[in-house]
Structure formats: C-alpha cells, structure tokens
C-alpha cells in the first residue's frame, strides 16, 4: 500500500519521531547531541517554528513542533540531511542514518499539547537514561531541564508551556513539574505516539460503544484528535490538493508561474530566473520558489535544478517568497 502524503498547515502541531535505521544509535557522544541541537537551534528561529518539547535518546528523537513559515517536512529535511552528512563523515560510515521516513503526527492542540509535552519529556526516564525526577530536572538532552530553568535553549518556547499552568513563571514551573511527575505511573503511552481511529477515540471499548449507538467516527493514522478535528484536517488537505490540480488543469507549470511572477513584479521573464543577486531578481526568484513549491507542488530538488541553486537555497527563498506575497498581496491567479 502506498504511503499517504504528509499533512501540514501553518500553525499545525506535530509530534515528530525520528529513529535510527534498524534501531541503531544516532548519537554516540555528547558532542553529537550538541551538533544536532545547534542545527535545530538555527532552524527553529529561522523558520519561525515553535518547539514546545524535545528529547534526545541514543537511537531516536522526539520533537513537538508547531509549523511556522515552512512546512515541517522542509525543516526536518534540512535538519536530518545536514546532521546525517556530518555524522557519516565524522564516523567514516556510509549509508542511511535514519529510518526512511520519520513519523509525524498532526495533533489537536487543546486536548493533547500538555500531555505530549509531559510524554516527550519523560522519555529519558522511561529509557533509563536518568534515575529519577531530580536527575531529569538537570538532564541536558531534554527540554524538561529548560522548563525547570536548569539549562538554556533560547529557541525552545517555554513561555507558551508555562502559560498552560500559570501566568506567573515560578508558579507555572512548580505546577508543570507536579504534572510531569504524575505522568510517570502512566508508563508508555501508545495513544500519544500515533494517530488512527483507535487512538483518537480512546481504544476499542470506546469505539465499540460509539458504533453500538450508531455514531460513525473518522480516523487517520497521520492525525491525533477527535473525529471532527480529523475530518476538518482531511478536508483542508483535500482542498489544498484540489487547488494544485486546478492550477495544473489551467495550464500552470513552472514556466507559467515564472511568467506570472514577471507580471506582478513588472519585470522581464528572463530576469526572474537570472543568476544574480540584484534585489529585484532575488525578490522575484523568492516569489517563484514559493509559488512553485507551495502552490504548484513542485519539490525543492526540482526547483533547484531549474534555477541552478541548492535545495536549501530554494527553501530559504520560498520562506522569503511567502512574506513577499503577503506584504504585496500578490495573487498567482489573476
């Protein structure tokens, strides 16, 4: 069965799980962990992504992210590709470092954000990396220690998490720790590591009860939330896909999008794809990257080949292009 496309949208909450290939280690030393966090720490503010929770385990990573200027898939591709190249070079190894496809579950925020922060931050304790809560409070490879004000990571959004417990930071920190400690007895939470019909409804008992009274429930393994949330997410994803098909049906390809950029920017078509750093060319190329990638559905690799620029350059240009479209109220379809 083919894999389903990832679902994303600005402001969407994602529980991301990255595992080493064949459960192998992706961190062999603290230096490796620092390198990974440095890369993440640059990407988070650059893409205006929110990171609420994280935990580095020797053979996997948990992240709780809210989509910013670019899709989570773009951020993760840049993060994992860069780290894997560095890791392989350092340890003189070849081949894949991560499983082919990391897991990304789009989550309903209100009922799940607090629980996911707790679940993710208890991972080092469950994995036996720390002995107790006191050790977890100071554990540098987990966002819990940042919330406890024992370590610093400027890119982690601690204020939002504190706000879930109290308006006063000291009180919020105390209540947060109590909340996390209460979660230890729950152990592993398979209902929080994936979406799907069973997890979204609370298990077979609840699901059977709903079916007995004639209530149909919608589920999807890419989404964690109630039936209405799942249905709305899928509807939005379908509408976005239909827009891409509609553009192609109208004859919009890379060249037509390039022409449209030239029209709204009031420049020659050749200048849009010209190789150079003049402000007008950079602005036009940024808008082209955004429309081609986010509206037309072209991959950053394909766009990079056409413009003779790197994949990461396409991603950065697309981010700028989104701002340019918003600030100037440009429309792809006139």
C-alpha positions as CSV (number, residue, x, y, z in Angstrom):
1,X,0.0,0.0,0.0
2,X,1.5,3.4,-0.9
3,X,2.3,5.8,1.9
4,X,-0.1,8.6,2.5
5,X,1.2,12.1,1.9
6,X,2.1,14.2,5.0
7,X,-0.5,16.7,6.2
8,X,0.6,20.1,7.3
9,X,-0.6,23.7,7.6
10,X,0.6,27.0,9.1
11,X,0.1,26.7,12.9
12,X,-0.3,22.9,12.9
13,X,1.0,21.0,15.9
14,X,3.2,18.0,15.2
15,X,4.6,15.2,17.3
16,X,7.7,14.1,15.3
17,X,9.6,10.9,16.0
18,X,12.9,10.2,14.2
19,X,14.5,6.7,14.6
20,X,17.9,5.4,13.7
21,X,17.9,2.8,10.9
22,X,17.5,-0.7,12.3
23,X,17.2,0.9,15.7
24,X,20.9,1.9,15.5
25,X,22.4,4.8,17.5
26,X,22.1,8.3,16.0
27,X,24.0,9.8,18.9
28,X,27.3,8.3,20.1
29,X,28.5,11.2,22.3
30,X,27.5,14.4,23.8
31,X,29.3,16.2,21.0
32,X,26.9,14.5,18.6
33,X,24.0,15.7,20.6
34,X,25.3,19.3,20.8
35,X,25.7,19.3,17.0
36,X,22.2,18.1,16.5
37,X,20.8,20.8,18.9
38,X,22.9,23.5,17.3
39,X,21.4,22.7,13.9
40,X,17.9,22.6,15.4
41,X,18.6,25.9,17.2
42,X,19.4,27.6,14.0
43,X,16.4,26.3,12.0
44,X,13.7,27.0,14.7
45,X,14.1,30.8,14.7
46,X,14.9,31.0,11.0
47,X,11.7,29.2,10.0
48,X,9.7,30.8,12.9
49,X,8.7,27.3,14.0
50,X,7.7,26.7,17.7
51,X,9.3,24.0,19.6
52,X,7.5,23.1,22.8
53,X,9.2,19.8,23.8
54,X,12.1,17.6,22.7
55,X,14.1,14.6,23.9
56,X,17.3,13.0,22.5
57,X,17.5,9.3,23.1
58,X,20.6,7.4,21.8
59,X,18.6,5.8,18.9
60,X,15.7,8.2,18.4
61,X,14.4,11.8,18.8
62,X,11.1,13.2,19.9
63,X,10.1,16.8,18.9
64,X,6.8,18.7,19.5
65,X,6.7,21.4,16.8
66,X,4.2,24.0,15.5
67,X,4.5,24.8,11.8
68,X,5.9,28.3,11.1
69,X,7.0,29.8,7.8
70,X,7.8,26.5,6.1
71,X,6.3,23.0,6.2
72,X,7.6,20.7,9.0
73,X,8.9,18.4,6.2
74,X,11.2,21.2,4.9
75,X,12.6,21.9,8.4
76,X,13.1,18.2,9.1
77,X,14.8,17.5,5.7
78,X,17.3,20.3,6.3
79,X,17.9,19.1,9.9
80,X,18.3,15.4,9.2
81,X,20.2,15.7,6.0
82,X,22.8,18.1,7.4
83,X,23.2,16.0,10.6
84,X,23.5,12.7,8.7
85,X,26.2,14.0,6.3
86,X,28.1,15.4,9.3
87,X,27.7,12.2,11.3
88,X,28.8,9.9,8.5
89,X,31.8,12.0,7.8
90,X,32.8,12.1,11.5
91,X,32.5,8.3,12.0
92,X,33.6,7.3,8.4
93,X,30.4,5.4,7.8
94,X,28.3,5.2,4.7
95,X,24.6,4.7,4.0
96,X,21.4,5.9,5.7
97,X,21.5,7.0,9.3
98,X,17.7,7.4,9.9
99,X,14.8,5.2,9.0
100,X,13.5,6.0,5.5
101,X,10.6,8.1,6.8
102,X,10.3,9.8,10.2
103,X,6.9,9.8,11.9
104,X,5.0,13.0,12.0
105,X,1.5,13.1,13.7
106,X,-0.6,16.2,13.3
107,X,-2.2,16.7,16.7
108,X,-5.2,18.6,18.0
109,X,-3.7,21.2,20.3
110,X,-6.2,21.8,23.1
111,X,-6.5,18.2,24.5
112,X,-3.1,17.0,23.6
113,X,-0.4,19.7,23.9
114,X,0.1,19.4,27.7
115,X,0.1,15.6,27.6
116,X,2.5,15.5,24.7
117,X,5.0,17.8,26.5
118,X,4.8,15.5,29.5
119,X,5.1,12.3,27.5
120,X,8.1,13.6,25.5
121,X,9.9,15.0,28.5
122,X,9.5,11.7,30.4
123,X,11.3,9.7,27.7
124,X,14.8,9.8,29.2
125,X,13.3,8.5,32.5
126,X,11.4,5.7,30.7
127,X,14.5,4.8,28.7
128,X,16.6,4.5,31.9
129,X,18.9,7.4,30.9
130,X,18.2,9.1,34.3
131,X,17.2,7.5,37.6
132,X,14.5,9.8,38.9
133,X,12.8,13.2,38.6
134,X,15.7,15.1,40.3
135,X,18.1,13.8,37.6
136,X,15.6,14.5,34.9
137,X,15.4,18.1,36.1
138,X,19.0,18.6,35.2
139,X,19.2,16.3,32.2
140,X,20.7,18.5,29.4
141,X,19.4,16.4,26.4
142,X,15.7,17.0,27.1
143,X,13.5,20.1,27.1
144,X,12.3,19.4,30.6
145,X,15.5,20.8,32.1
146,X,15.0,24.0,30.1
147,X,11.5,24.4,31.6
148,X,13.0,23.7,35.0
149,X,15.4,26.6,34.4
150,X,18.4,24.3,34.8
151,X,19.7,24.5,31.2
152,X,19.3,27.1,28.5
153,X,18.0,26.7,24.9
154,X,16.8,30.1,23.6
155,X,14.9,28.5,20.7
156,X,12.6,26.5,23.0
157,X,9.2,28.1,23.6
158,X,9.0,27.9,27.3
159,X,6.6,30.8,27.8
160,X,3.8,29.2,25.9
161,X,4.1,26.0,28.0
162,X,4.3,28.0,31.2
163,X,1.1,29.7,30.2
164,X,-0.7,26.4,30.3
165,X,-0.1,26.3,34.0
166,X,0.0,29.8,35.4
167,X,0.7,33.4,34.4
168,X,3.5,33.6,36.9
169,X,6.6,31.7,35.9
170,X,7.6,30.4,39.3
171,X,4.1,29.0,39.9
172,X,3.9,27.7,36.4
173,X,7.2,25.8,36.8
174,X,6.1,24.3,40.1
175,X,2.7,23.1,38.7
176,X,4.4,21.9,35.5
177,X,6.8,19.7,37.5
178,X,4.0,18.2,39.6
179,X,2.1,17.5,36.3
180,X,5.1,15.7,34.8
181,X,5.8,13.6,37.9
182,X,2.2,12.4,38.0
183,X,2.6,11.1,34.4
184,X,5.4,8.6,35.5
185,X,2.8,6.0,36.5
186,X,1.2,6.0,33.1
187,X,4.3,4.4,31.5
188,X,4.4,4.2,27.8
189,X,1.5,5.9,26.0
190,X,0.9,4.3,22.6
191,X,-2.1,6.6,22.3
192,X,0.3,9.5,22.0
193,X,2.7,8.1,19.5
194,X,0.4,7.9,16.6
195,X,-3.0,8.9,15.3
196,X,-5.6,6.5,13.9
197,X,-9.1,5.6,14.7
198,X,-8.4,3.6,17.9
199,X,-6.1,6.2,19.4
200,X,-8.3,9.1,18.5
201,X,-11.3,7.5,20.2
202,X,-9.6,6.1,23.2
203,X,-9.4,2.4,22.3
204,X,-11.7,-0.5,21.4
205,X,-14.0,-0.1,24.3
206,X,-15.0,3.4,23.5
207,X,-15.0,2.7,19.7
208,X,-17.4,-0.2,20.1
209,X,-19.7,1.8,22.4
210,X,-19.9,4.6,19.7
211,X,-20.7,2.1,17.0
212,X,-23.4,0.5,19.1
213,X,-25.3,3.7,19.2
214,X,-24.8,4.4,15.5
215,X,-22.1,7.0,15.8
216,X,-19.6,6.9,12.9
217,X,-16.1,8.0,13.8
218,X,-13.4,9.2,11.4
219,X,-9.8,8.3,11.9
220,X,-6.4,8.6,10.2
221,X,-3.0,7.4,11.4
222,X,-1.4,10.7,10.5
223,X,-3.7,12.6,12.9
224,X,-4.3,12.6,16.6
225,X,-7.6,14.2,17.6
226,X,-11.3,13.8,17.8
227,X,-13.5,12.9,14.8
228,X,-14.4,16.5,13.9
229,X,-10.7,17.5,14.1
230,X,-9.7,14.6,11.8
231,X,-12.4,15.4,9.4
232,X,-11.6,19.1,9.2
233,X,-7.9,18.4,8.7
234,X,-8.5,15.9,5.9
235,X,-11.0,18.3,4.3
236,X,-8.4,21.1,4.3
237,X,-5.7,18.8,2.9
238,X,-8.1,17.7,0.2
239,X,-8.9,21.3,-0.7
240,X,-5.2,22.2,-0.9
241,X,-4.6,19.1,-3.2
242,X,-7.6,20.2,-5.4
243,X,-6.1,23.7,-5.7
244,X,-2.8,22.2,-7.0
245,X,-4.7,20.0,-9.5
246,X,-6.8,23.0,-10.5
247,X,-3.7,25.1,-11.2
248,X,-2.2,22.3,-13.4
249,X,-5.6,21.9,-15.2
250,X,-5.4,25.7,-16.0
251,X,-2.1,25.1,-17.6
252,X,0.1,26.4,-14.8
253,X,3.5,24.9,-14.9
254,X,6.9,26.2,-13.9
255,X,7.2,28.5,-16.9
256,X,3.6,29.9,-16.5
257,X,4.3,30.6,-12.8
258,X,7.6,32.3,-13.9
259,X,5.6,34.5,-16.3
260,X,3.1,35.4,-13.6
261,X,5.9,36.4,-11.3
262,X,7.3,38.7,-14.0
263,X,3.8,40.2,-14.5
264,X,3.2,41.1,-10.8
265,X,6.8,42.3,-10.4
266,X,6.7,44.2,-13.6
267,X,10.0,42.9,-15.0
268,X,11.1,40.7,-17.9
269,X,10.5,37.0,-17.6
270,X,14.2,36.3,-18.1
271,X,15.1,38.4,-15.1
272,X,13.0,36.1,-12.8
273,X,15.3,33.2,-13.4
274,X,18.5,35.1,-14.0
275,X,21.5,34.2,-11.9
276,X,22.4,37.2,-9.8
277,X,21.9,39.0,-6.5
278,X,20.2,42.2,-7.6
279,X,17.4,43.0,-5.2
280,X,14.7,42.7,-7.9
281,X,16.0,39.3,-9.1
282,X,16.3,37.9,-5.6
283,X,12.7,39.1,-4.7
284,X,11.3,37.6,-8.0
285,X,13.1,34.4,-7.5
286,X,11.9,34.1,-3.9
287,X,8.3,34.5,-5.0
288,X,8.8,32.0,-7.8
289,X,10.2,29.4,-5.4
290,X,7.2,29.9,-3.0
291,X,4.6,29.7,-5.7
292,X,6.2,26.7,-7.5
293,X,6.8,24.8,-4.2
294,X,3.8,25.6,-2.0
295,X,1.1,26.3,-4.7
296,X,2.1,24.2,-7.6
297,X,3.5,21.3,-5.5
298,X,7.0,21.0,-7.1
299,X,9.7,19.6,-5.0
300,X,12.6,21.8,-3.8
301,X,15.0,19.5,-5.6
302,X,13.2,20.0,-8.9
303,X,13.0,23.8,-8.5
304,X,16.7,23.9,-7.5
305,X,17.7,22.1,-10.7
306,X,15.7,24.5,-12.8
307,X,17.2,27.5,-11.1
308,X,20.7,26.0,-10.6
309,X,20.6,26.6,-6.9
310,X,20.8,24.3,-3.9
311,X,17.8,22.7,-2.2
312,X,18.4,24.7,1.0
313,X,18.6,27.9,-1.1
314,X,15.1,27.0,-2.5
315,X,13.7,26.5,1.0
316,X,15.1,29.9,2.2
317,X,13.8,31.6,-1.0
318,X,10.4,30.1,-0.5
319,X,10.2,31.5,3.0
320,X,11.1,34.9,1.7
321,X,8.6,34.5,-1.1
322,X,5.7,33.8,1.3
323,X,6.4,37.1,3.1
324,X,6.7,38.9,-0.2
325,X,3.3,37.6,-1.3
326,X,1.7,38.6,1.9
327,X,3.2,42.1,2.1
328,X,2.4,42.9,-1.5
329,X,-0.9,41.0,-1.7
330,X,0.3,39.2,-4.9
331,X,-2.0,36.5,-6.4
332,X,-0.8,33.6,-8.5
333,X,-4.1,33.6,-10.4
334,X,-5.1,37.0,-11.8
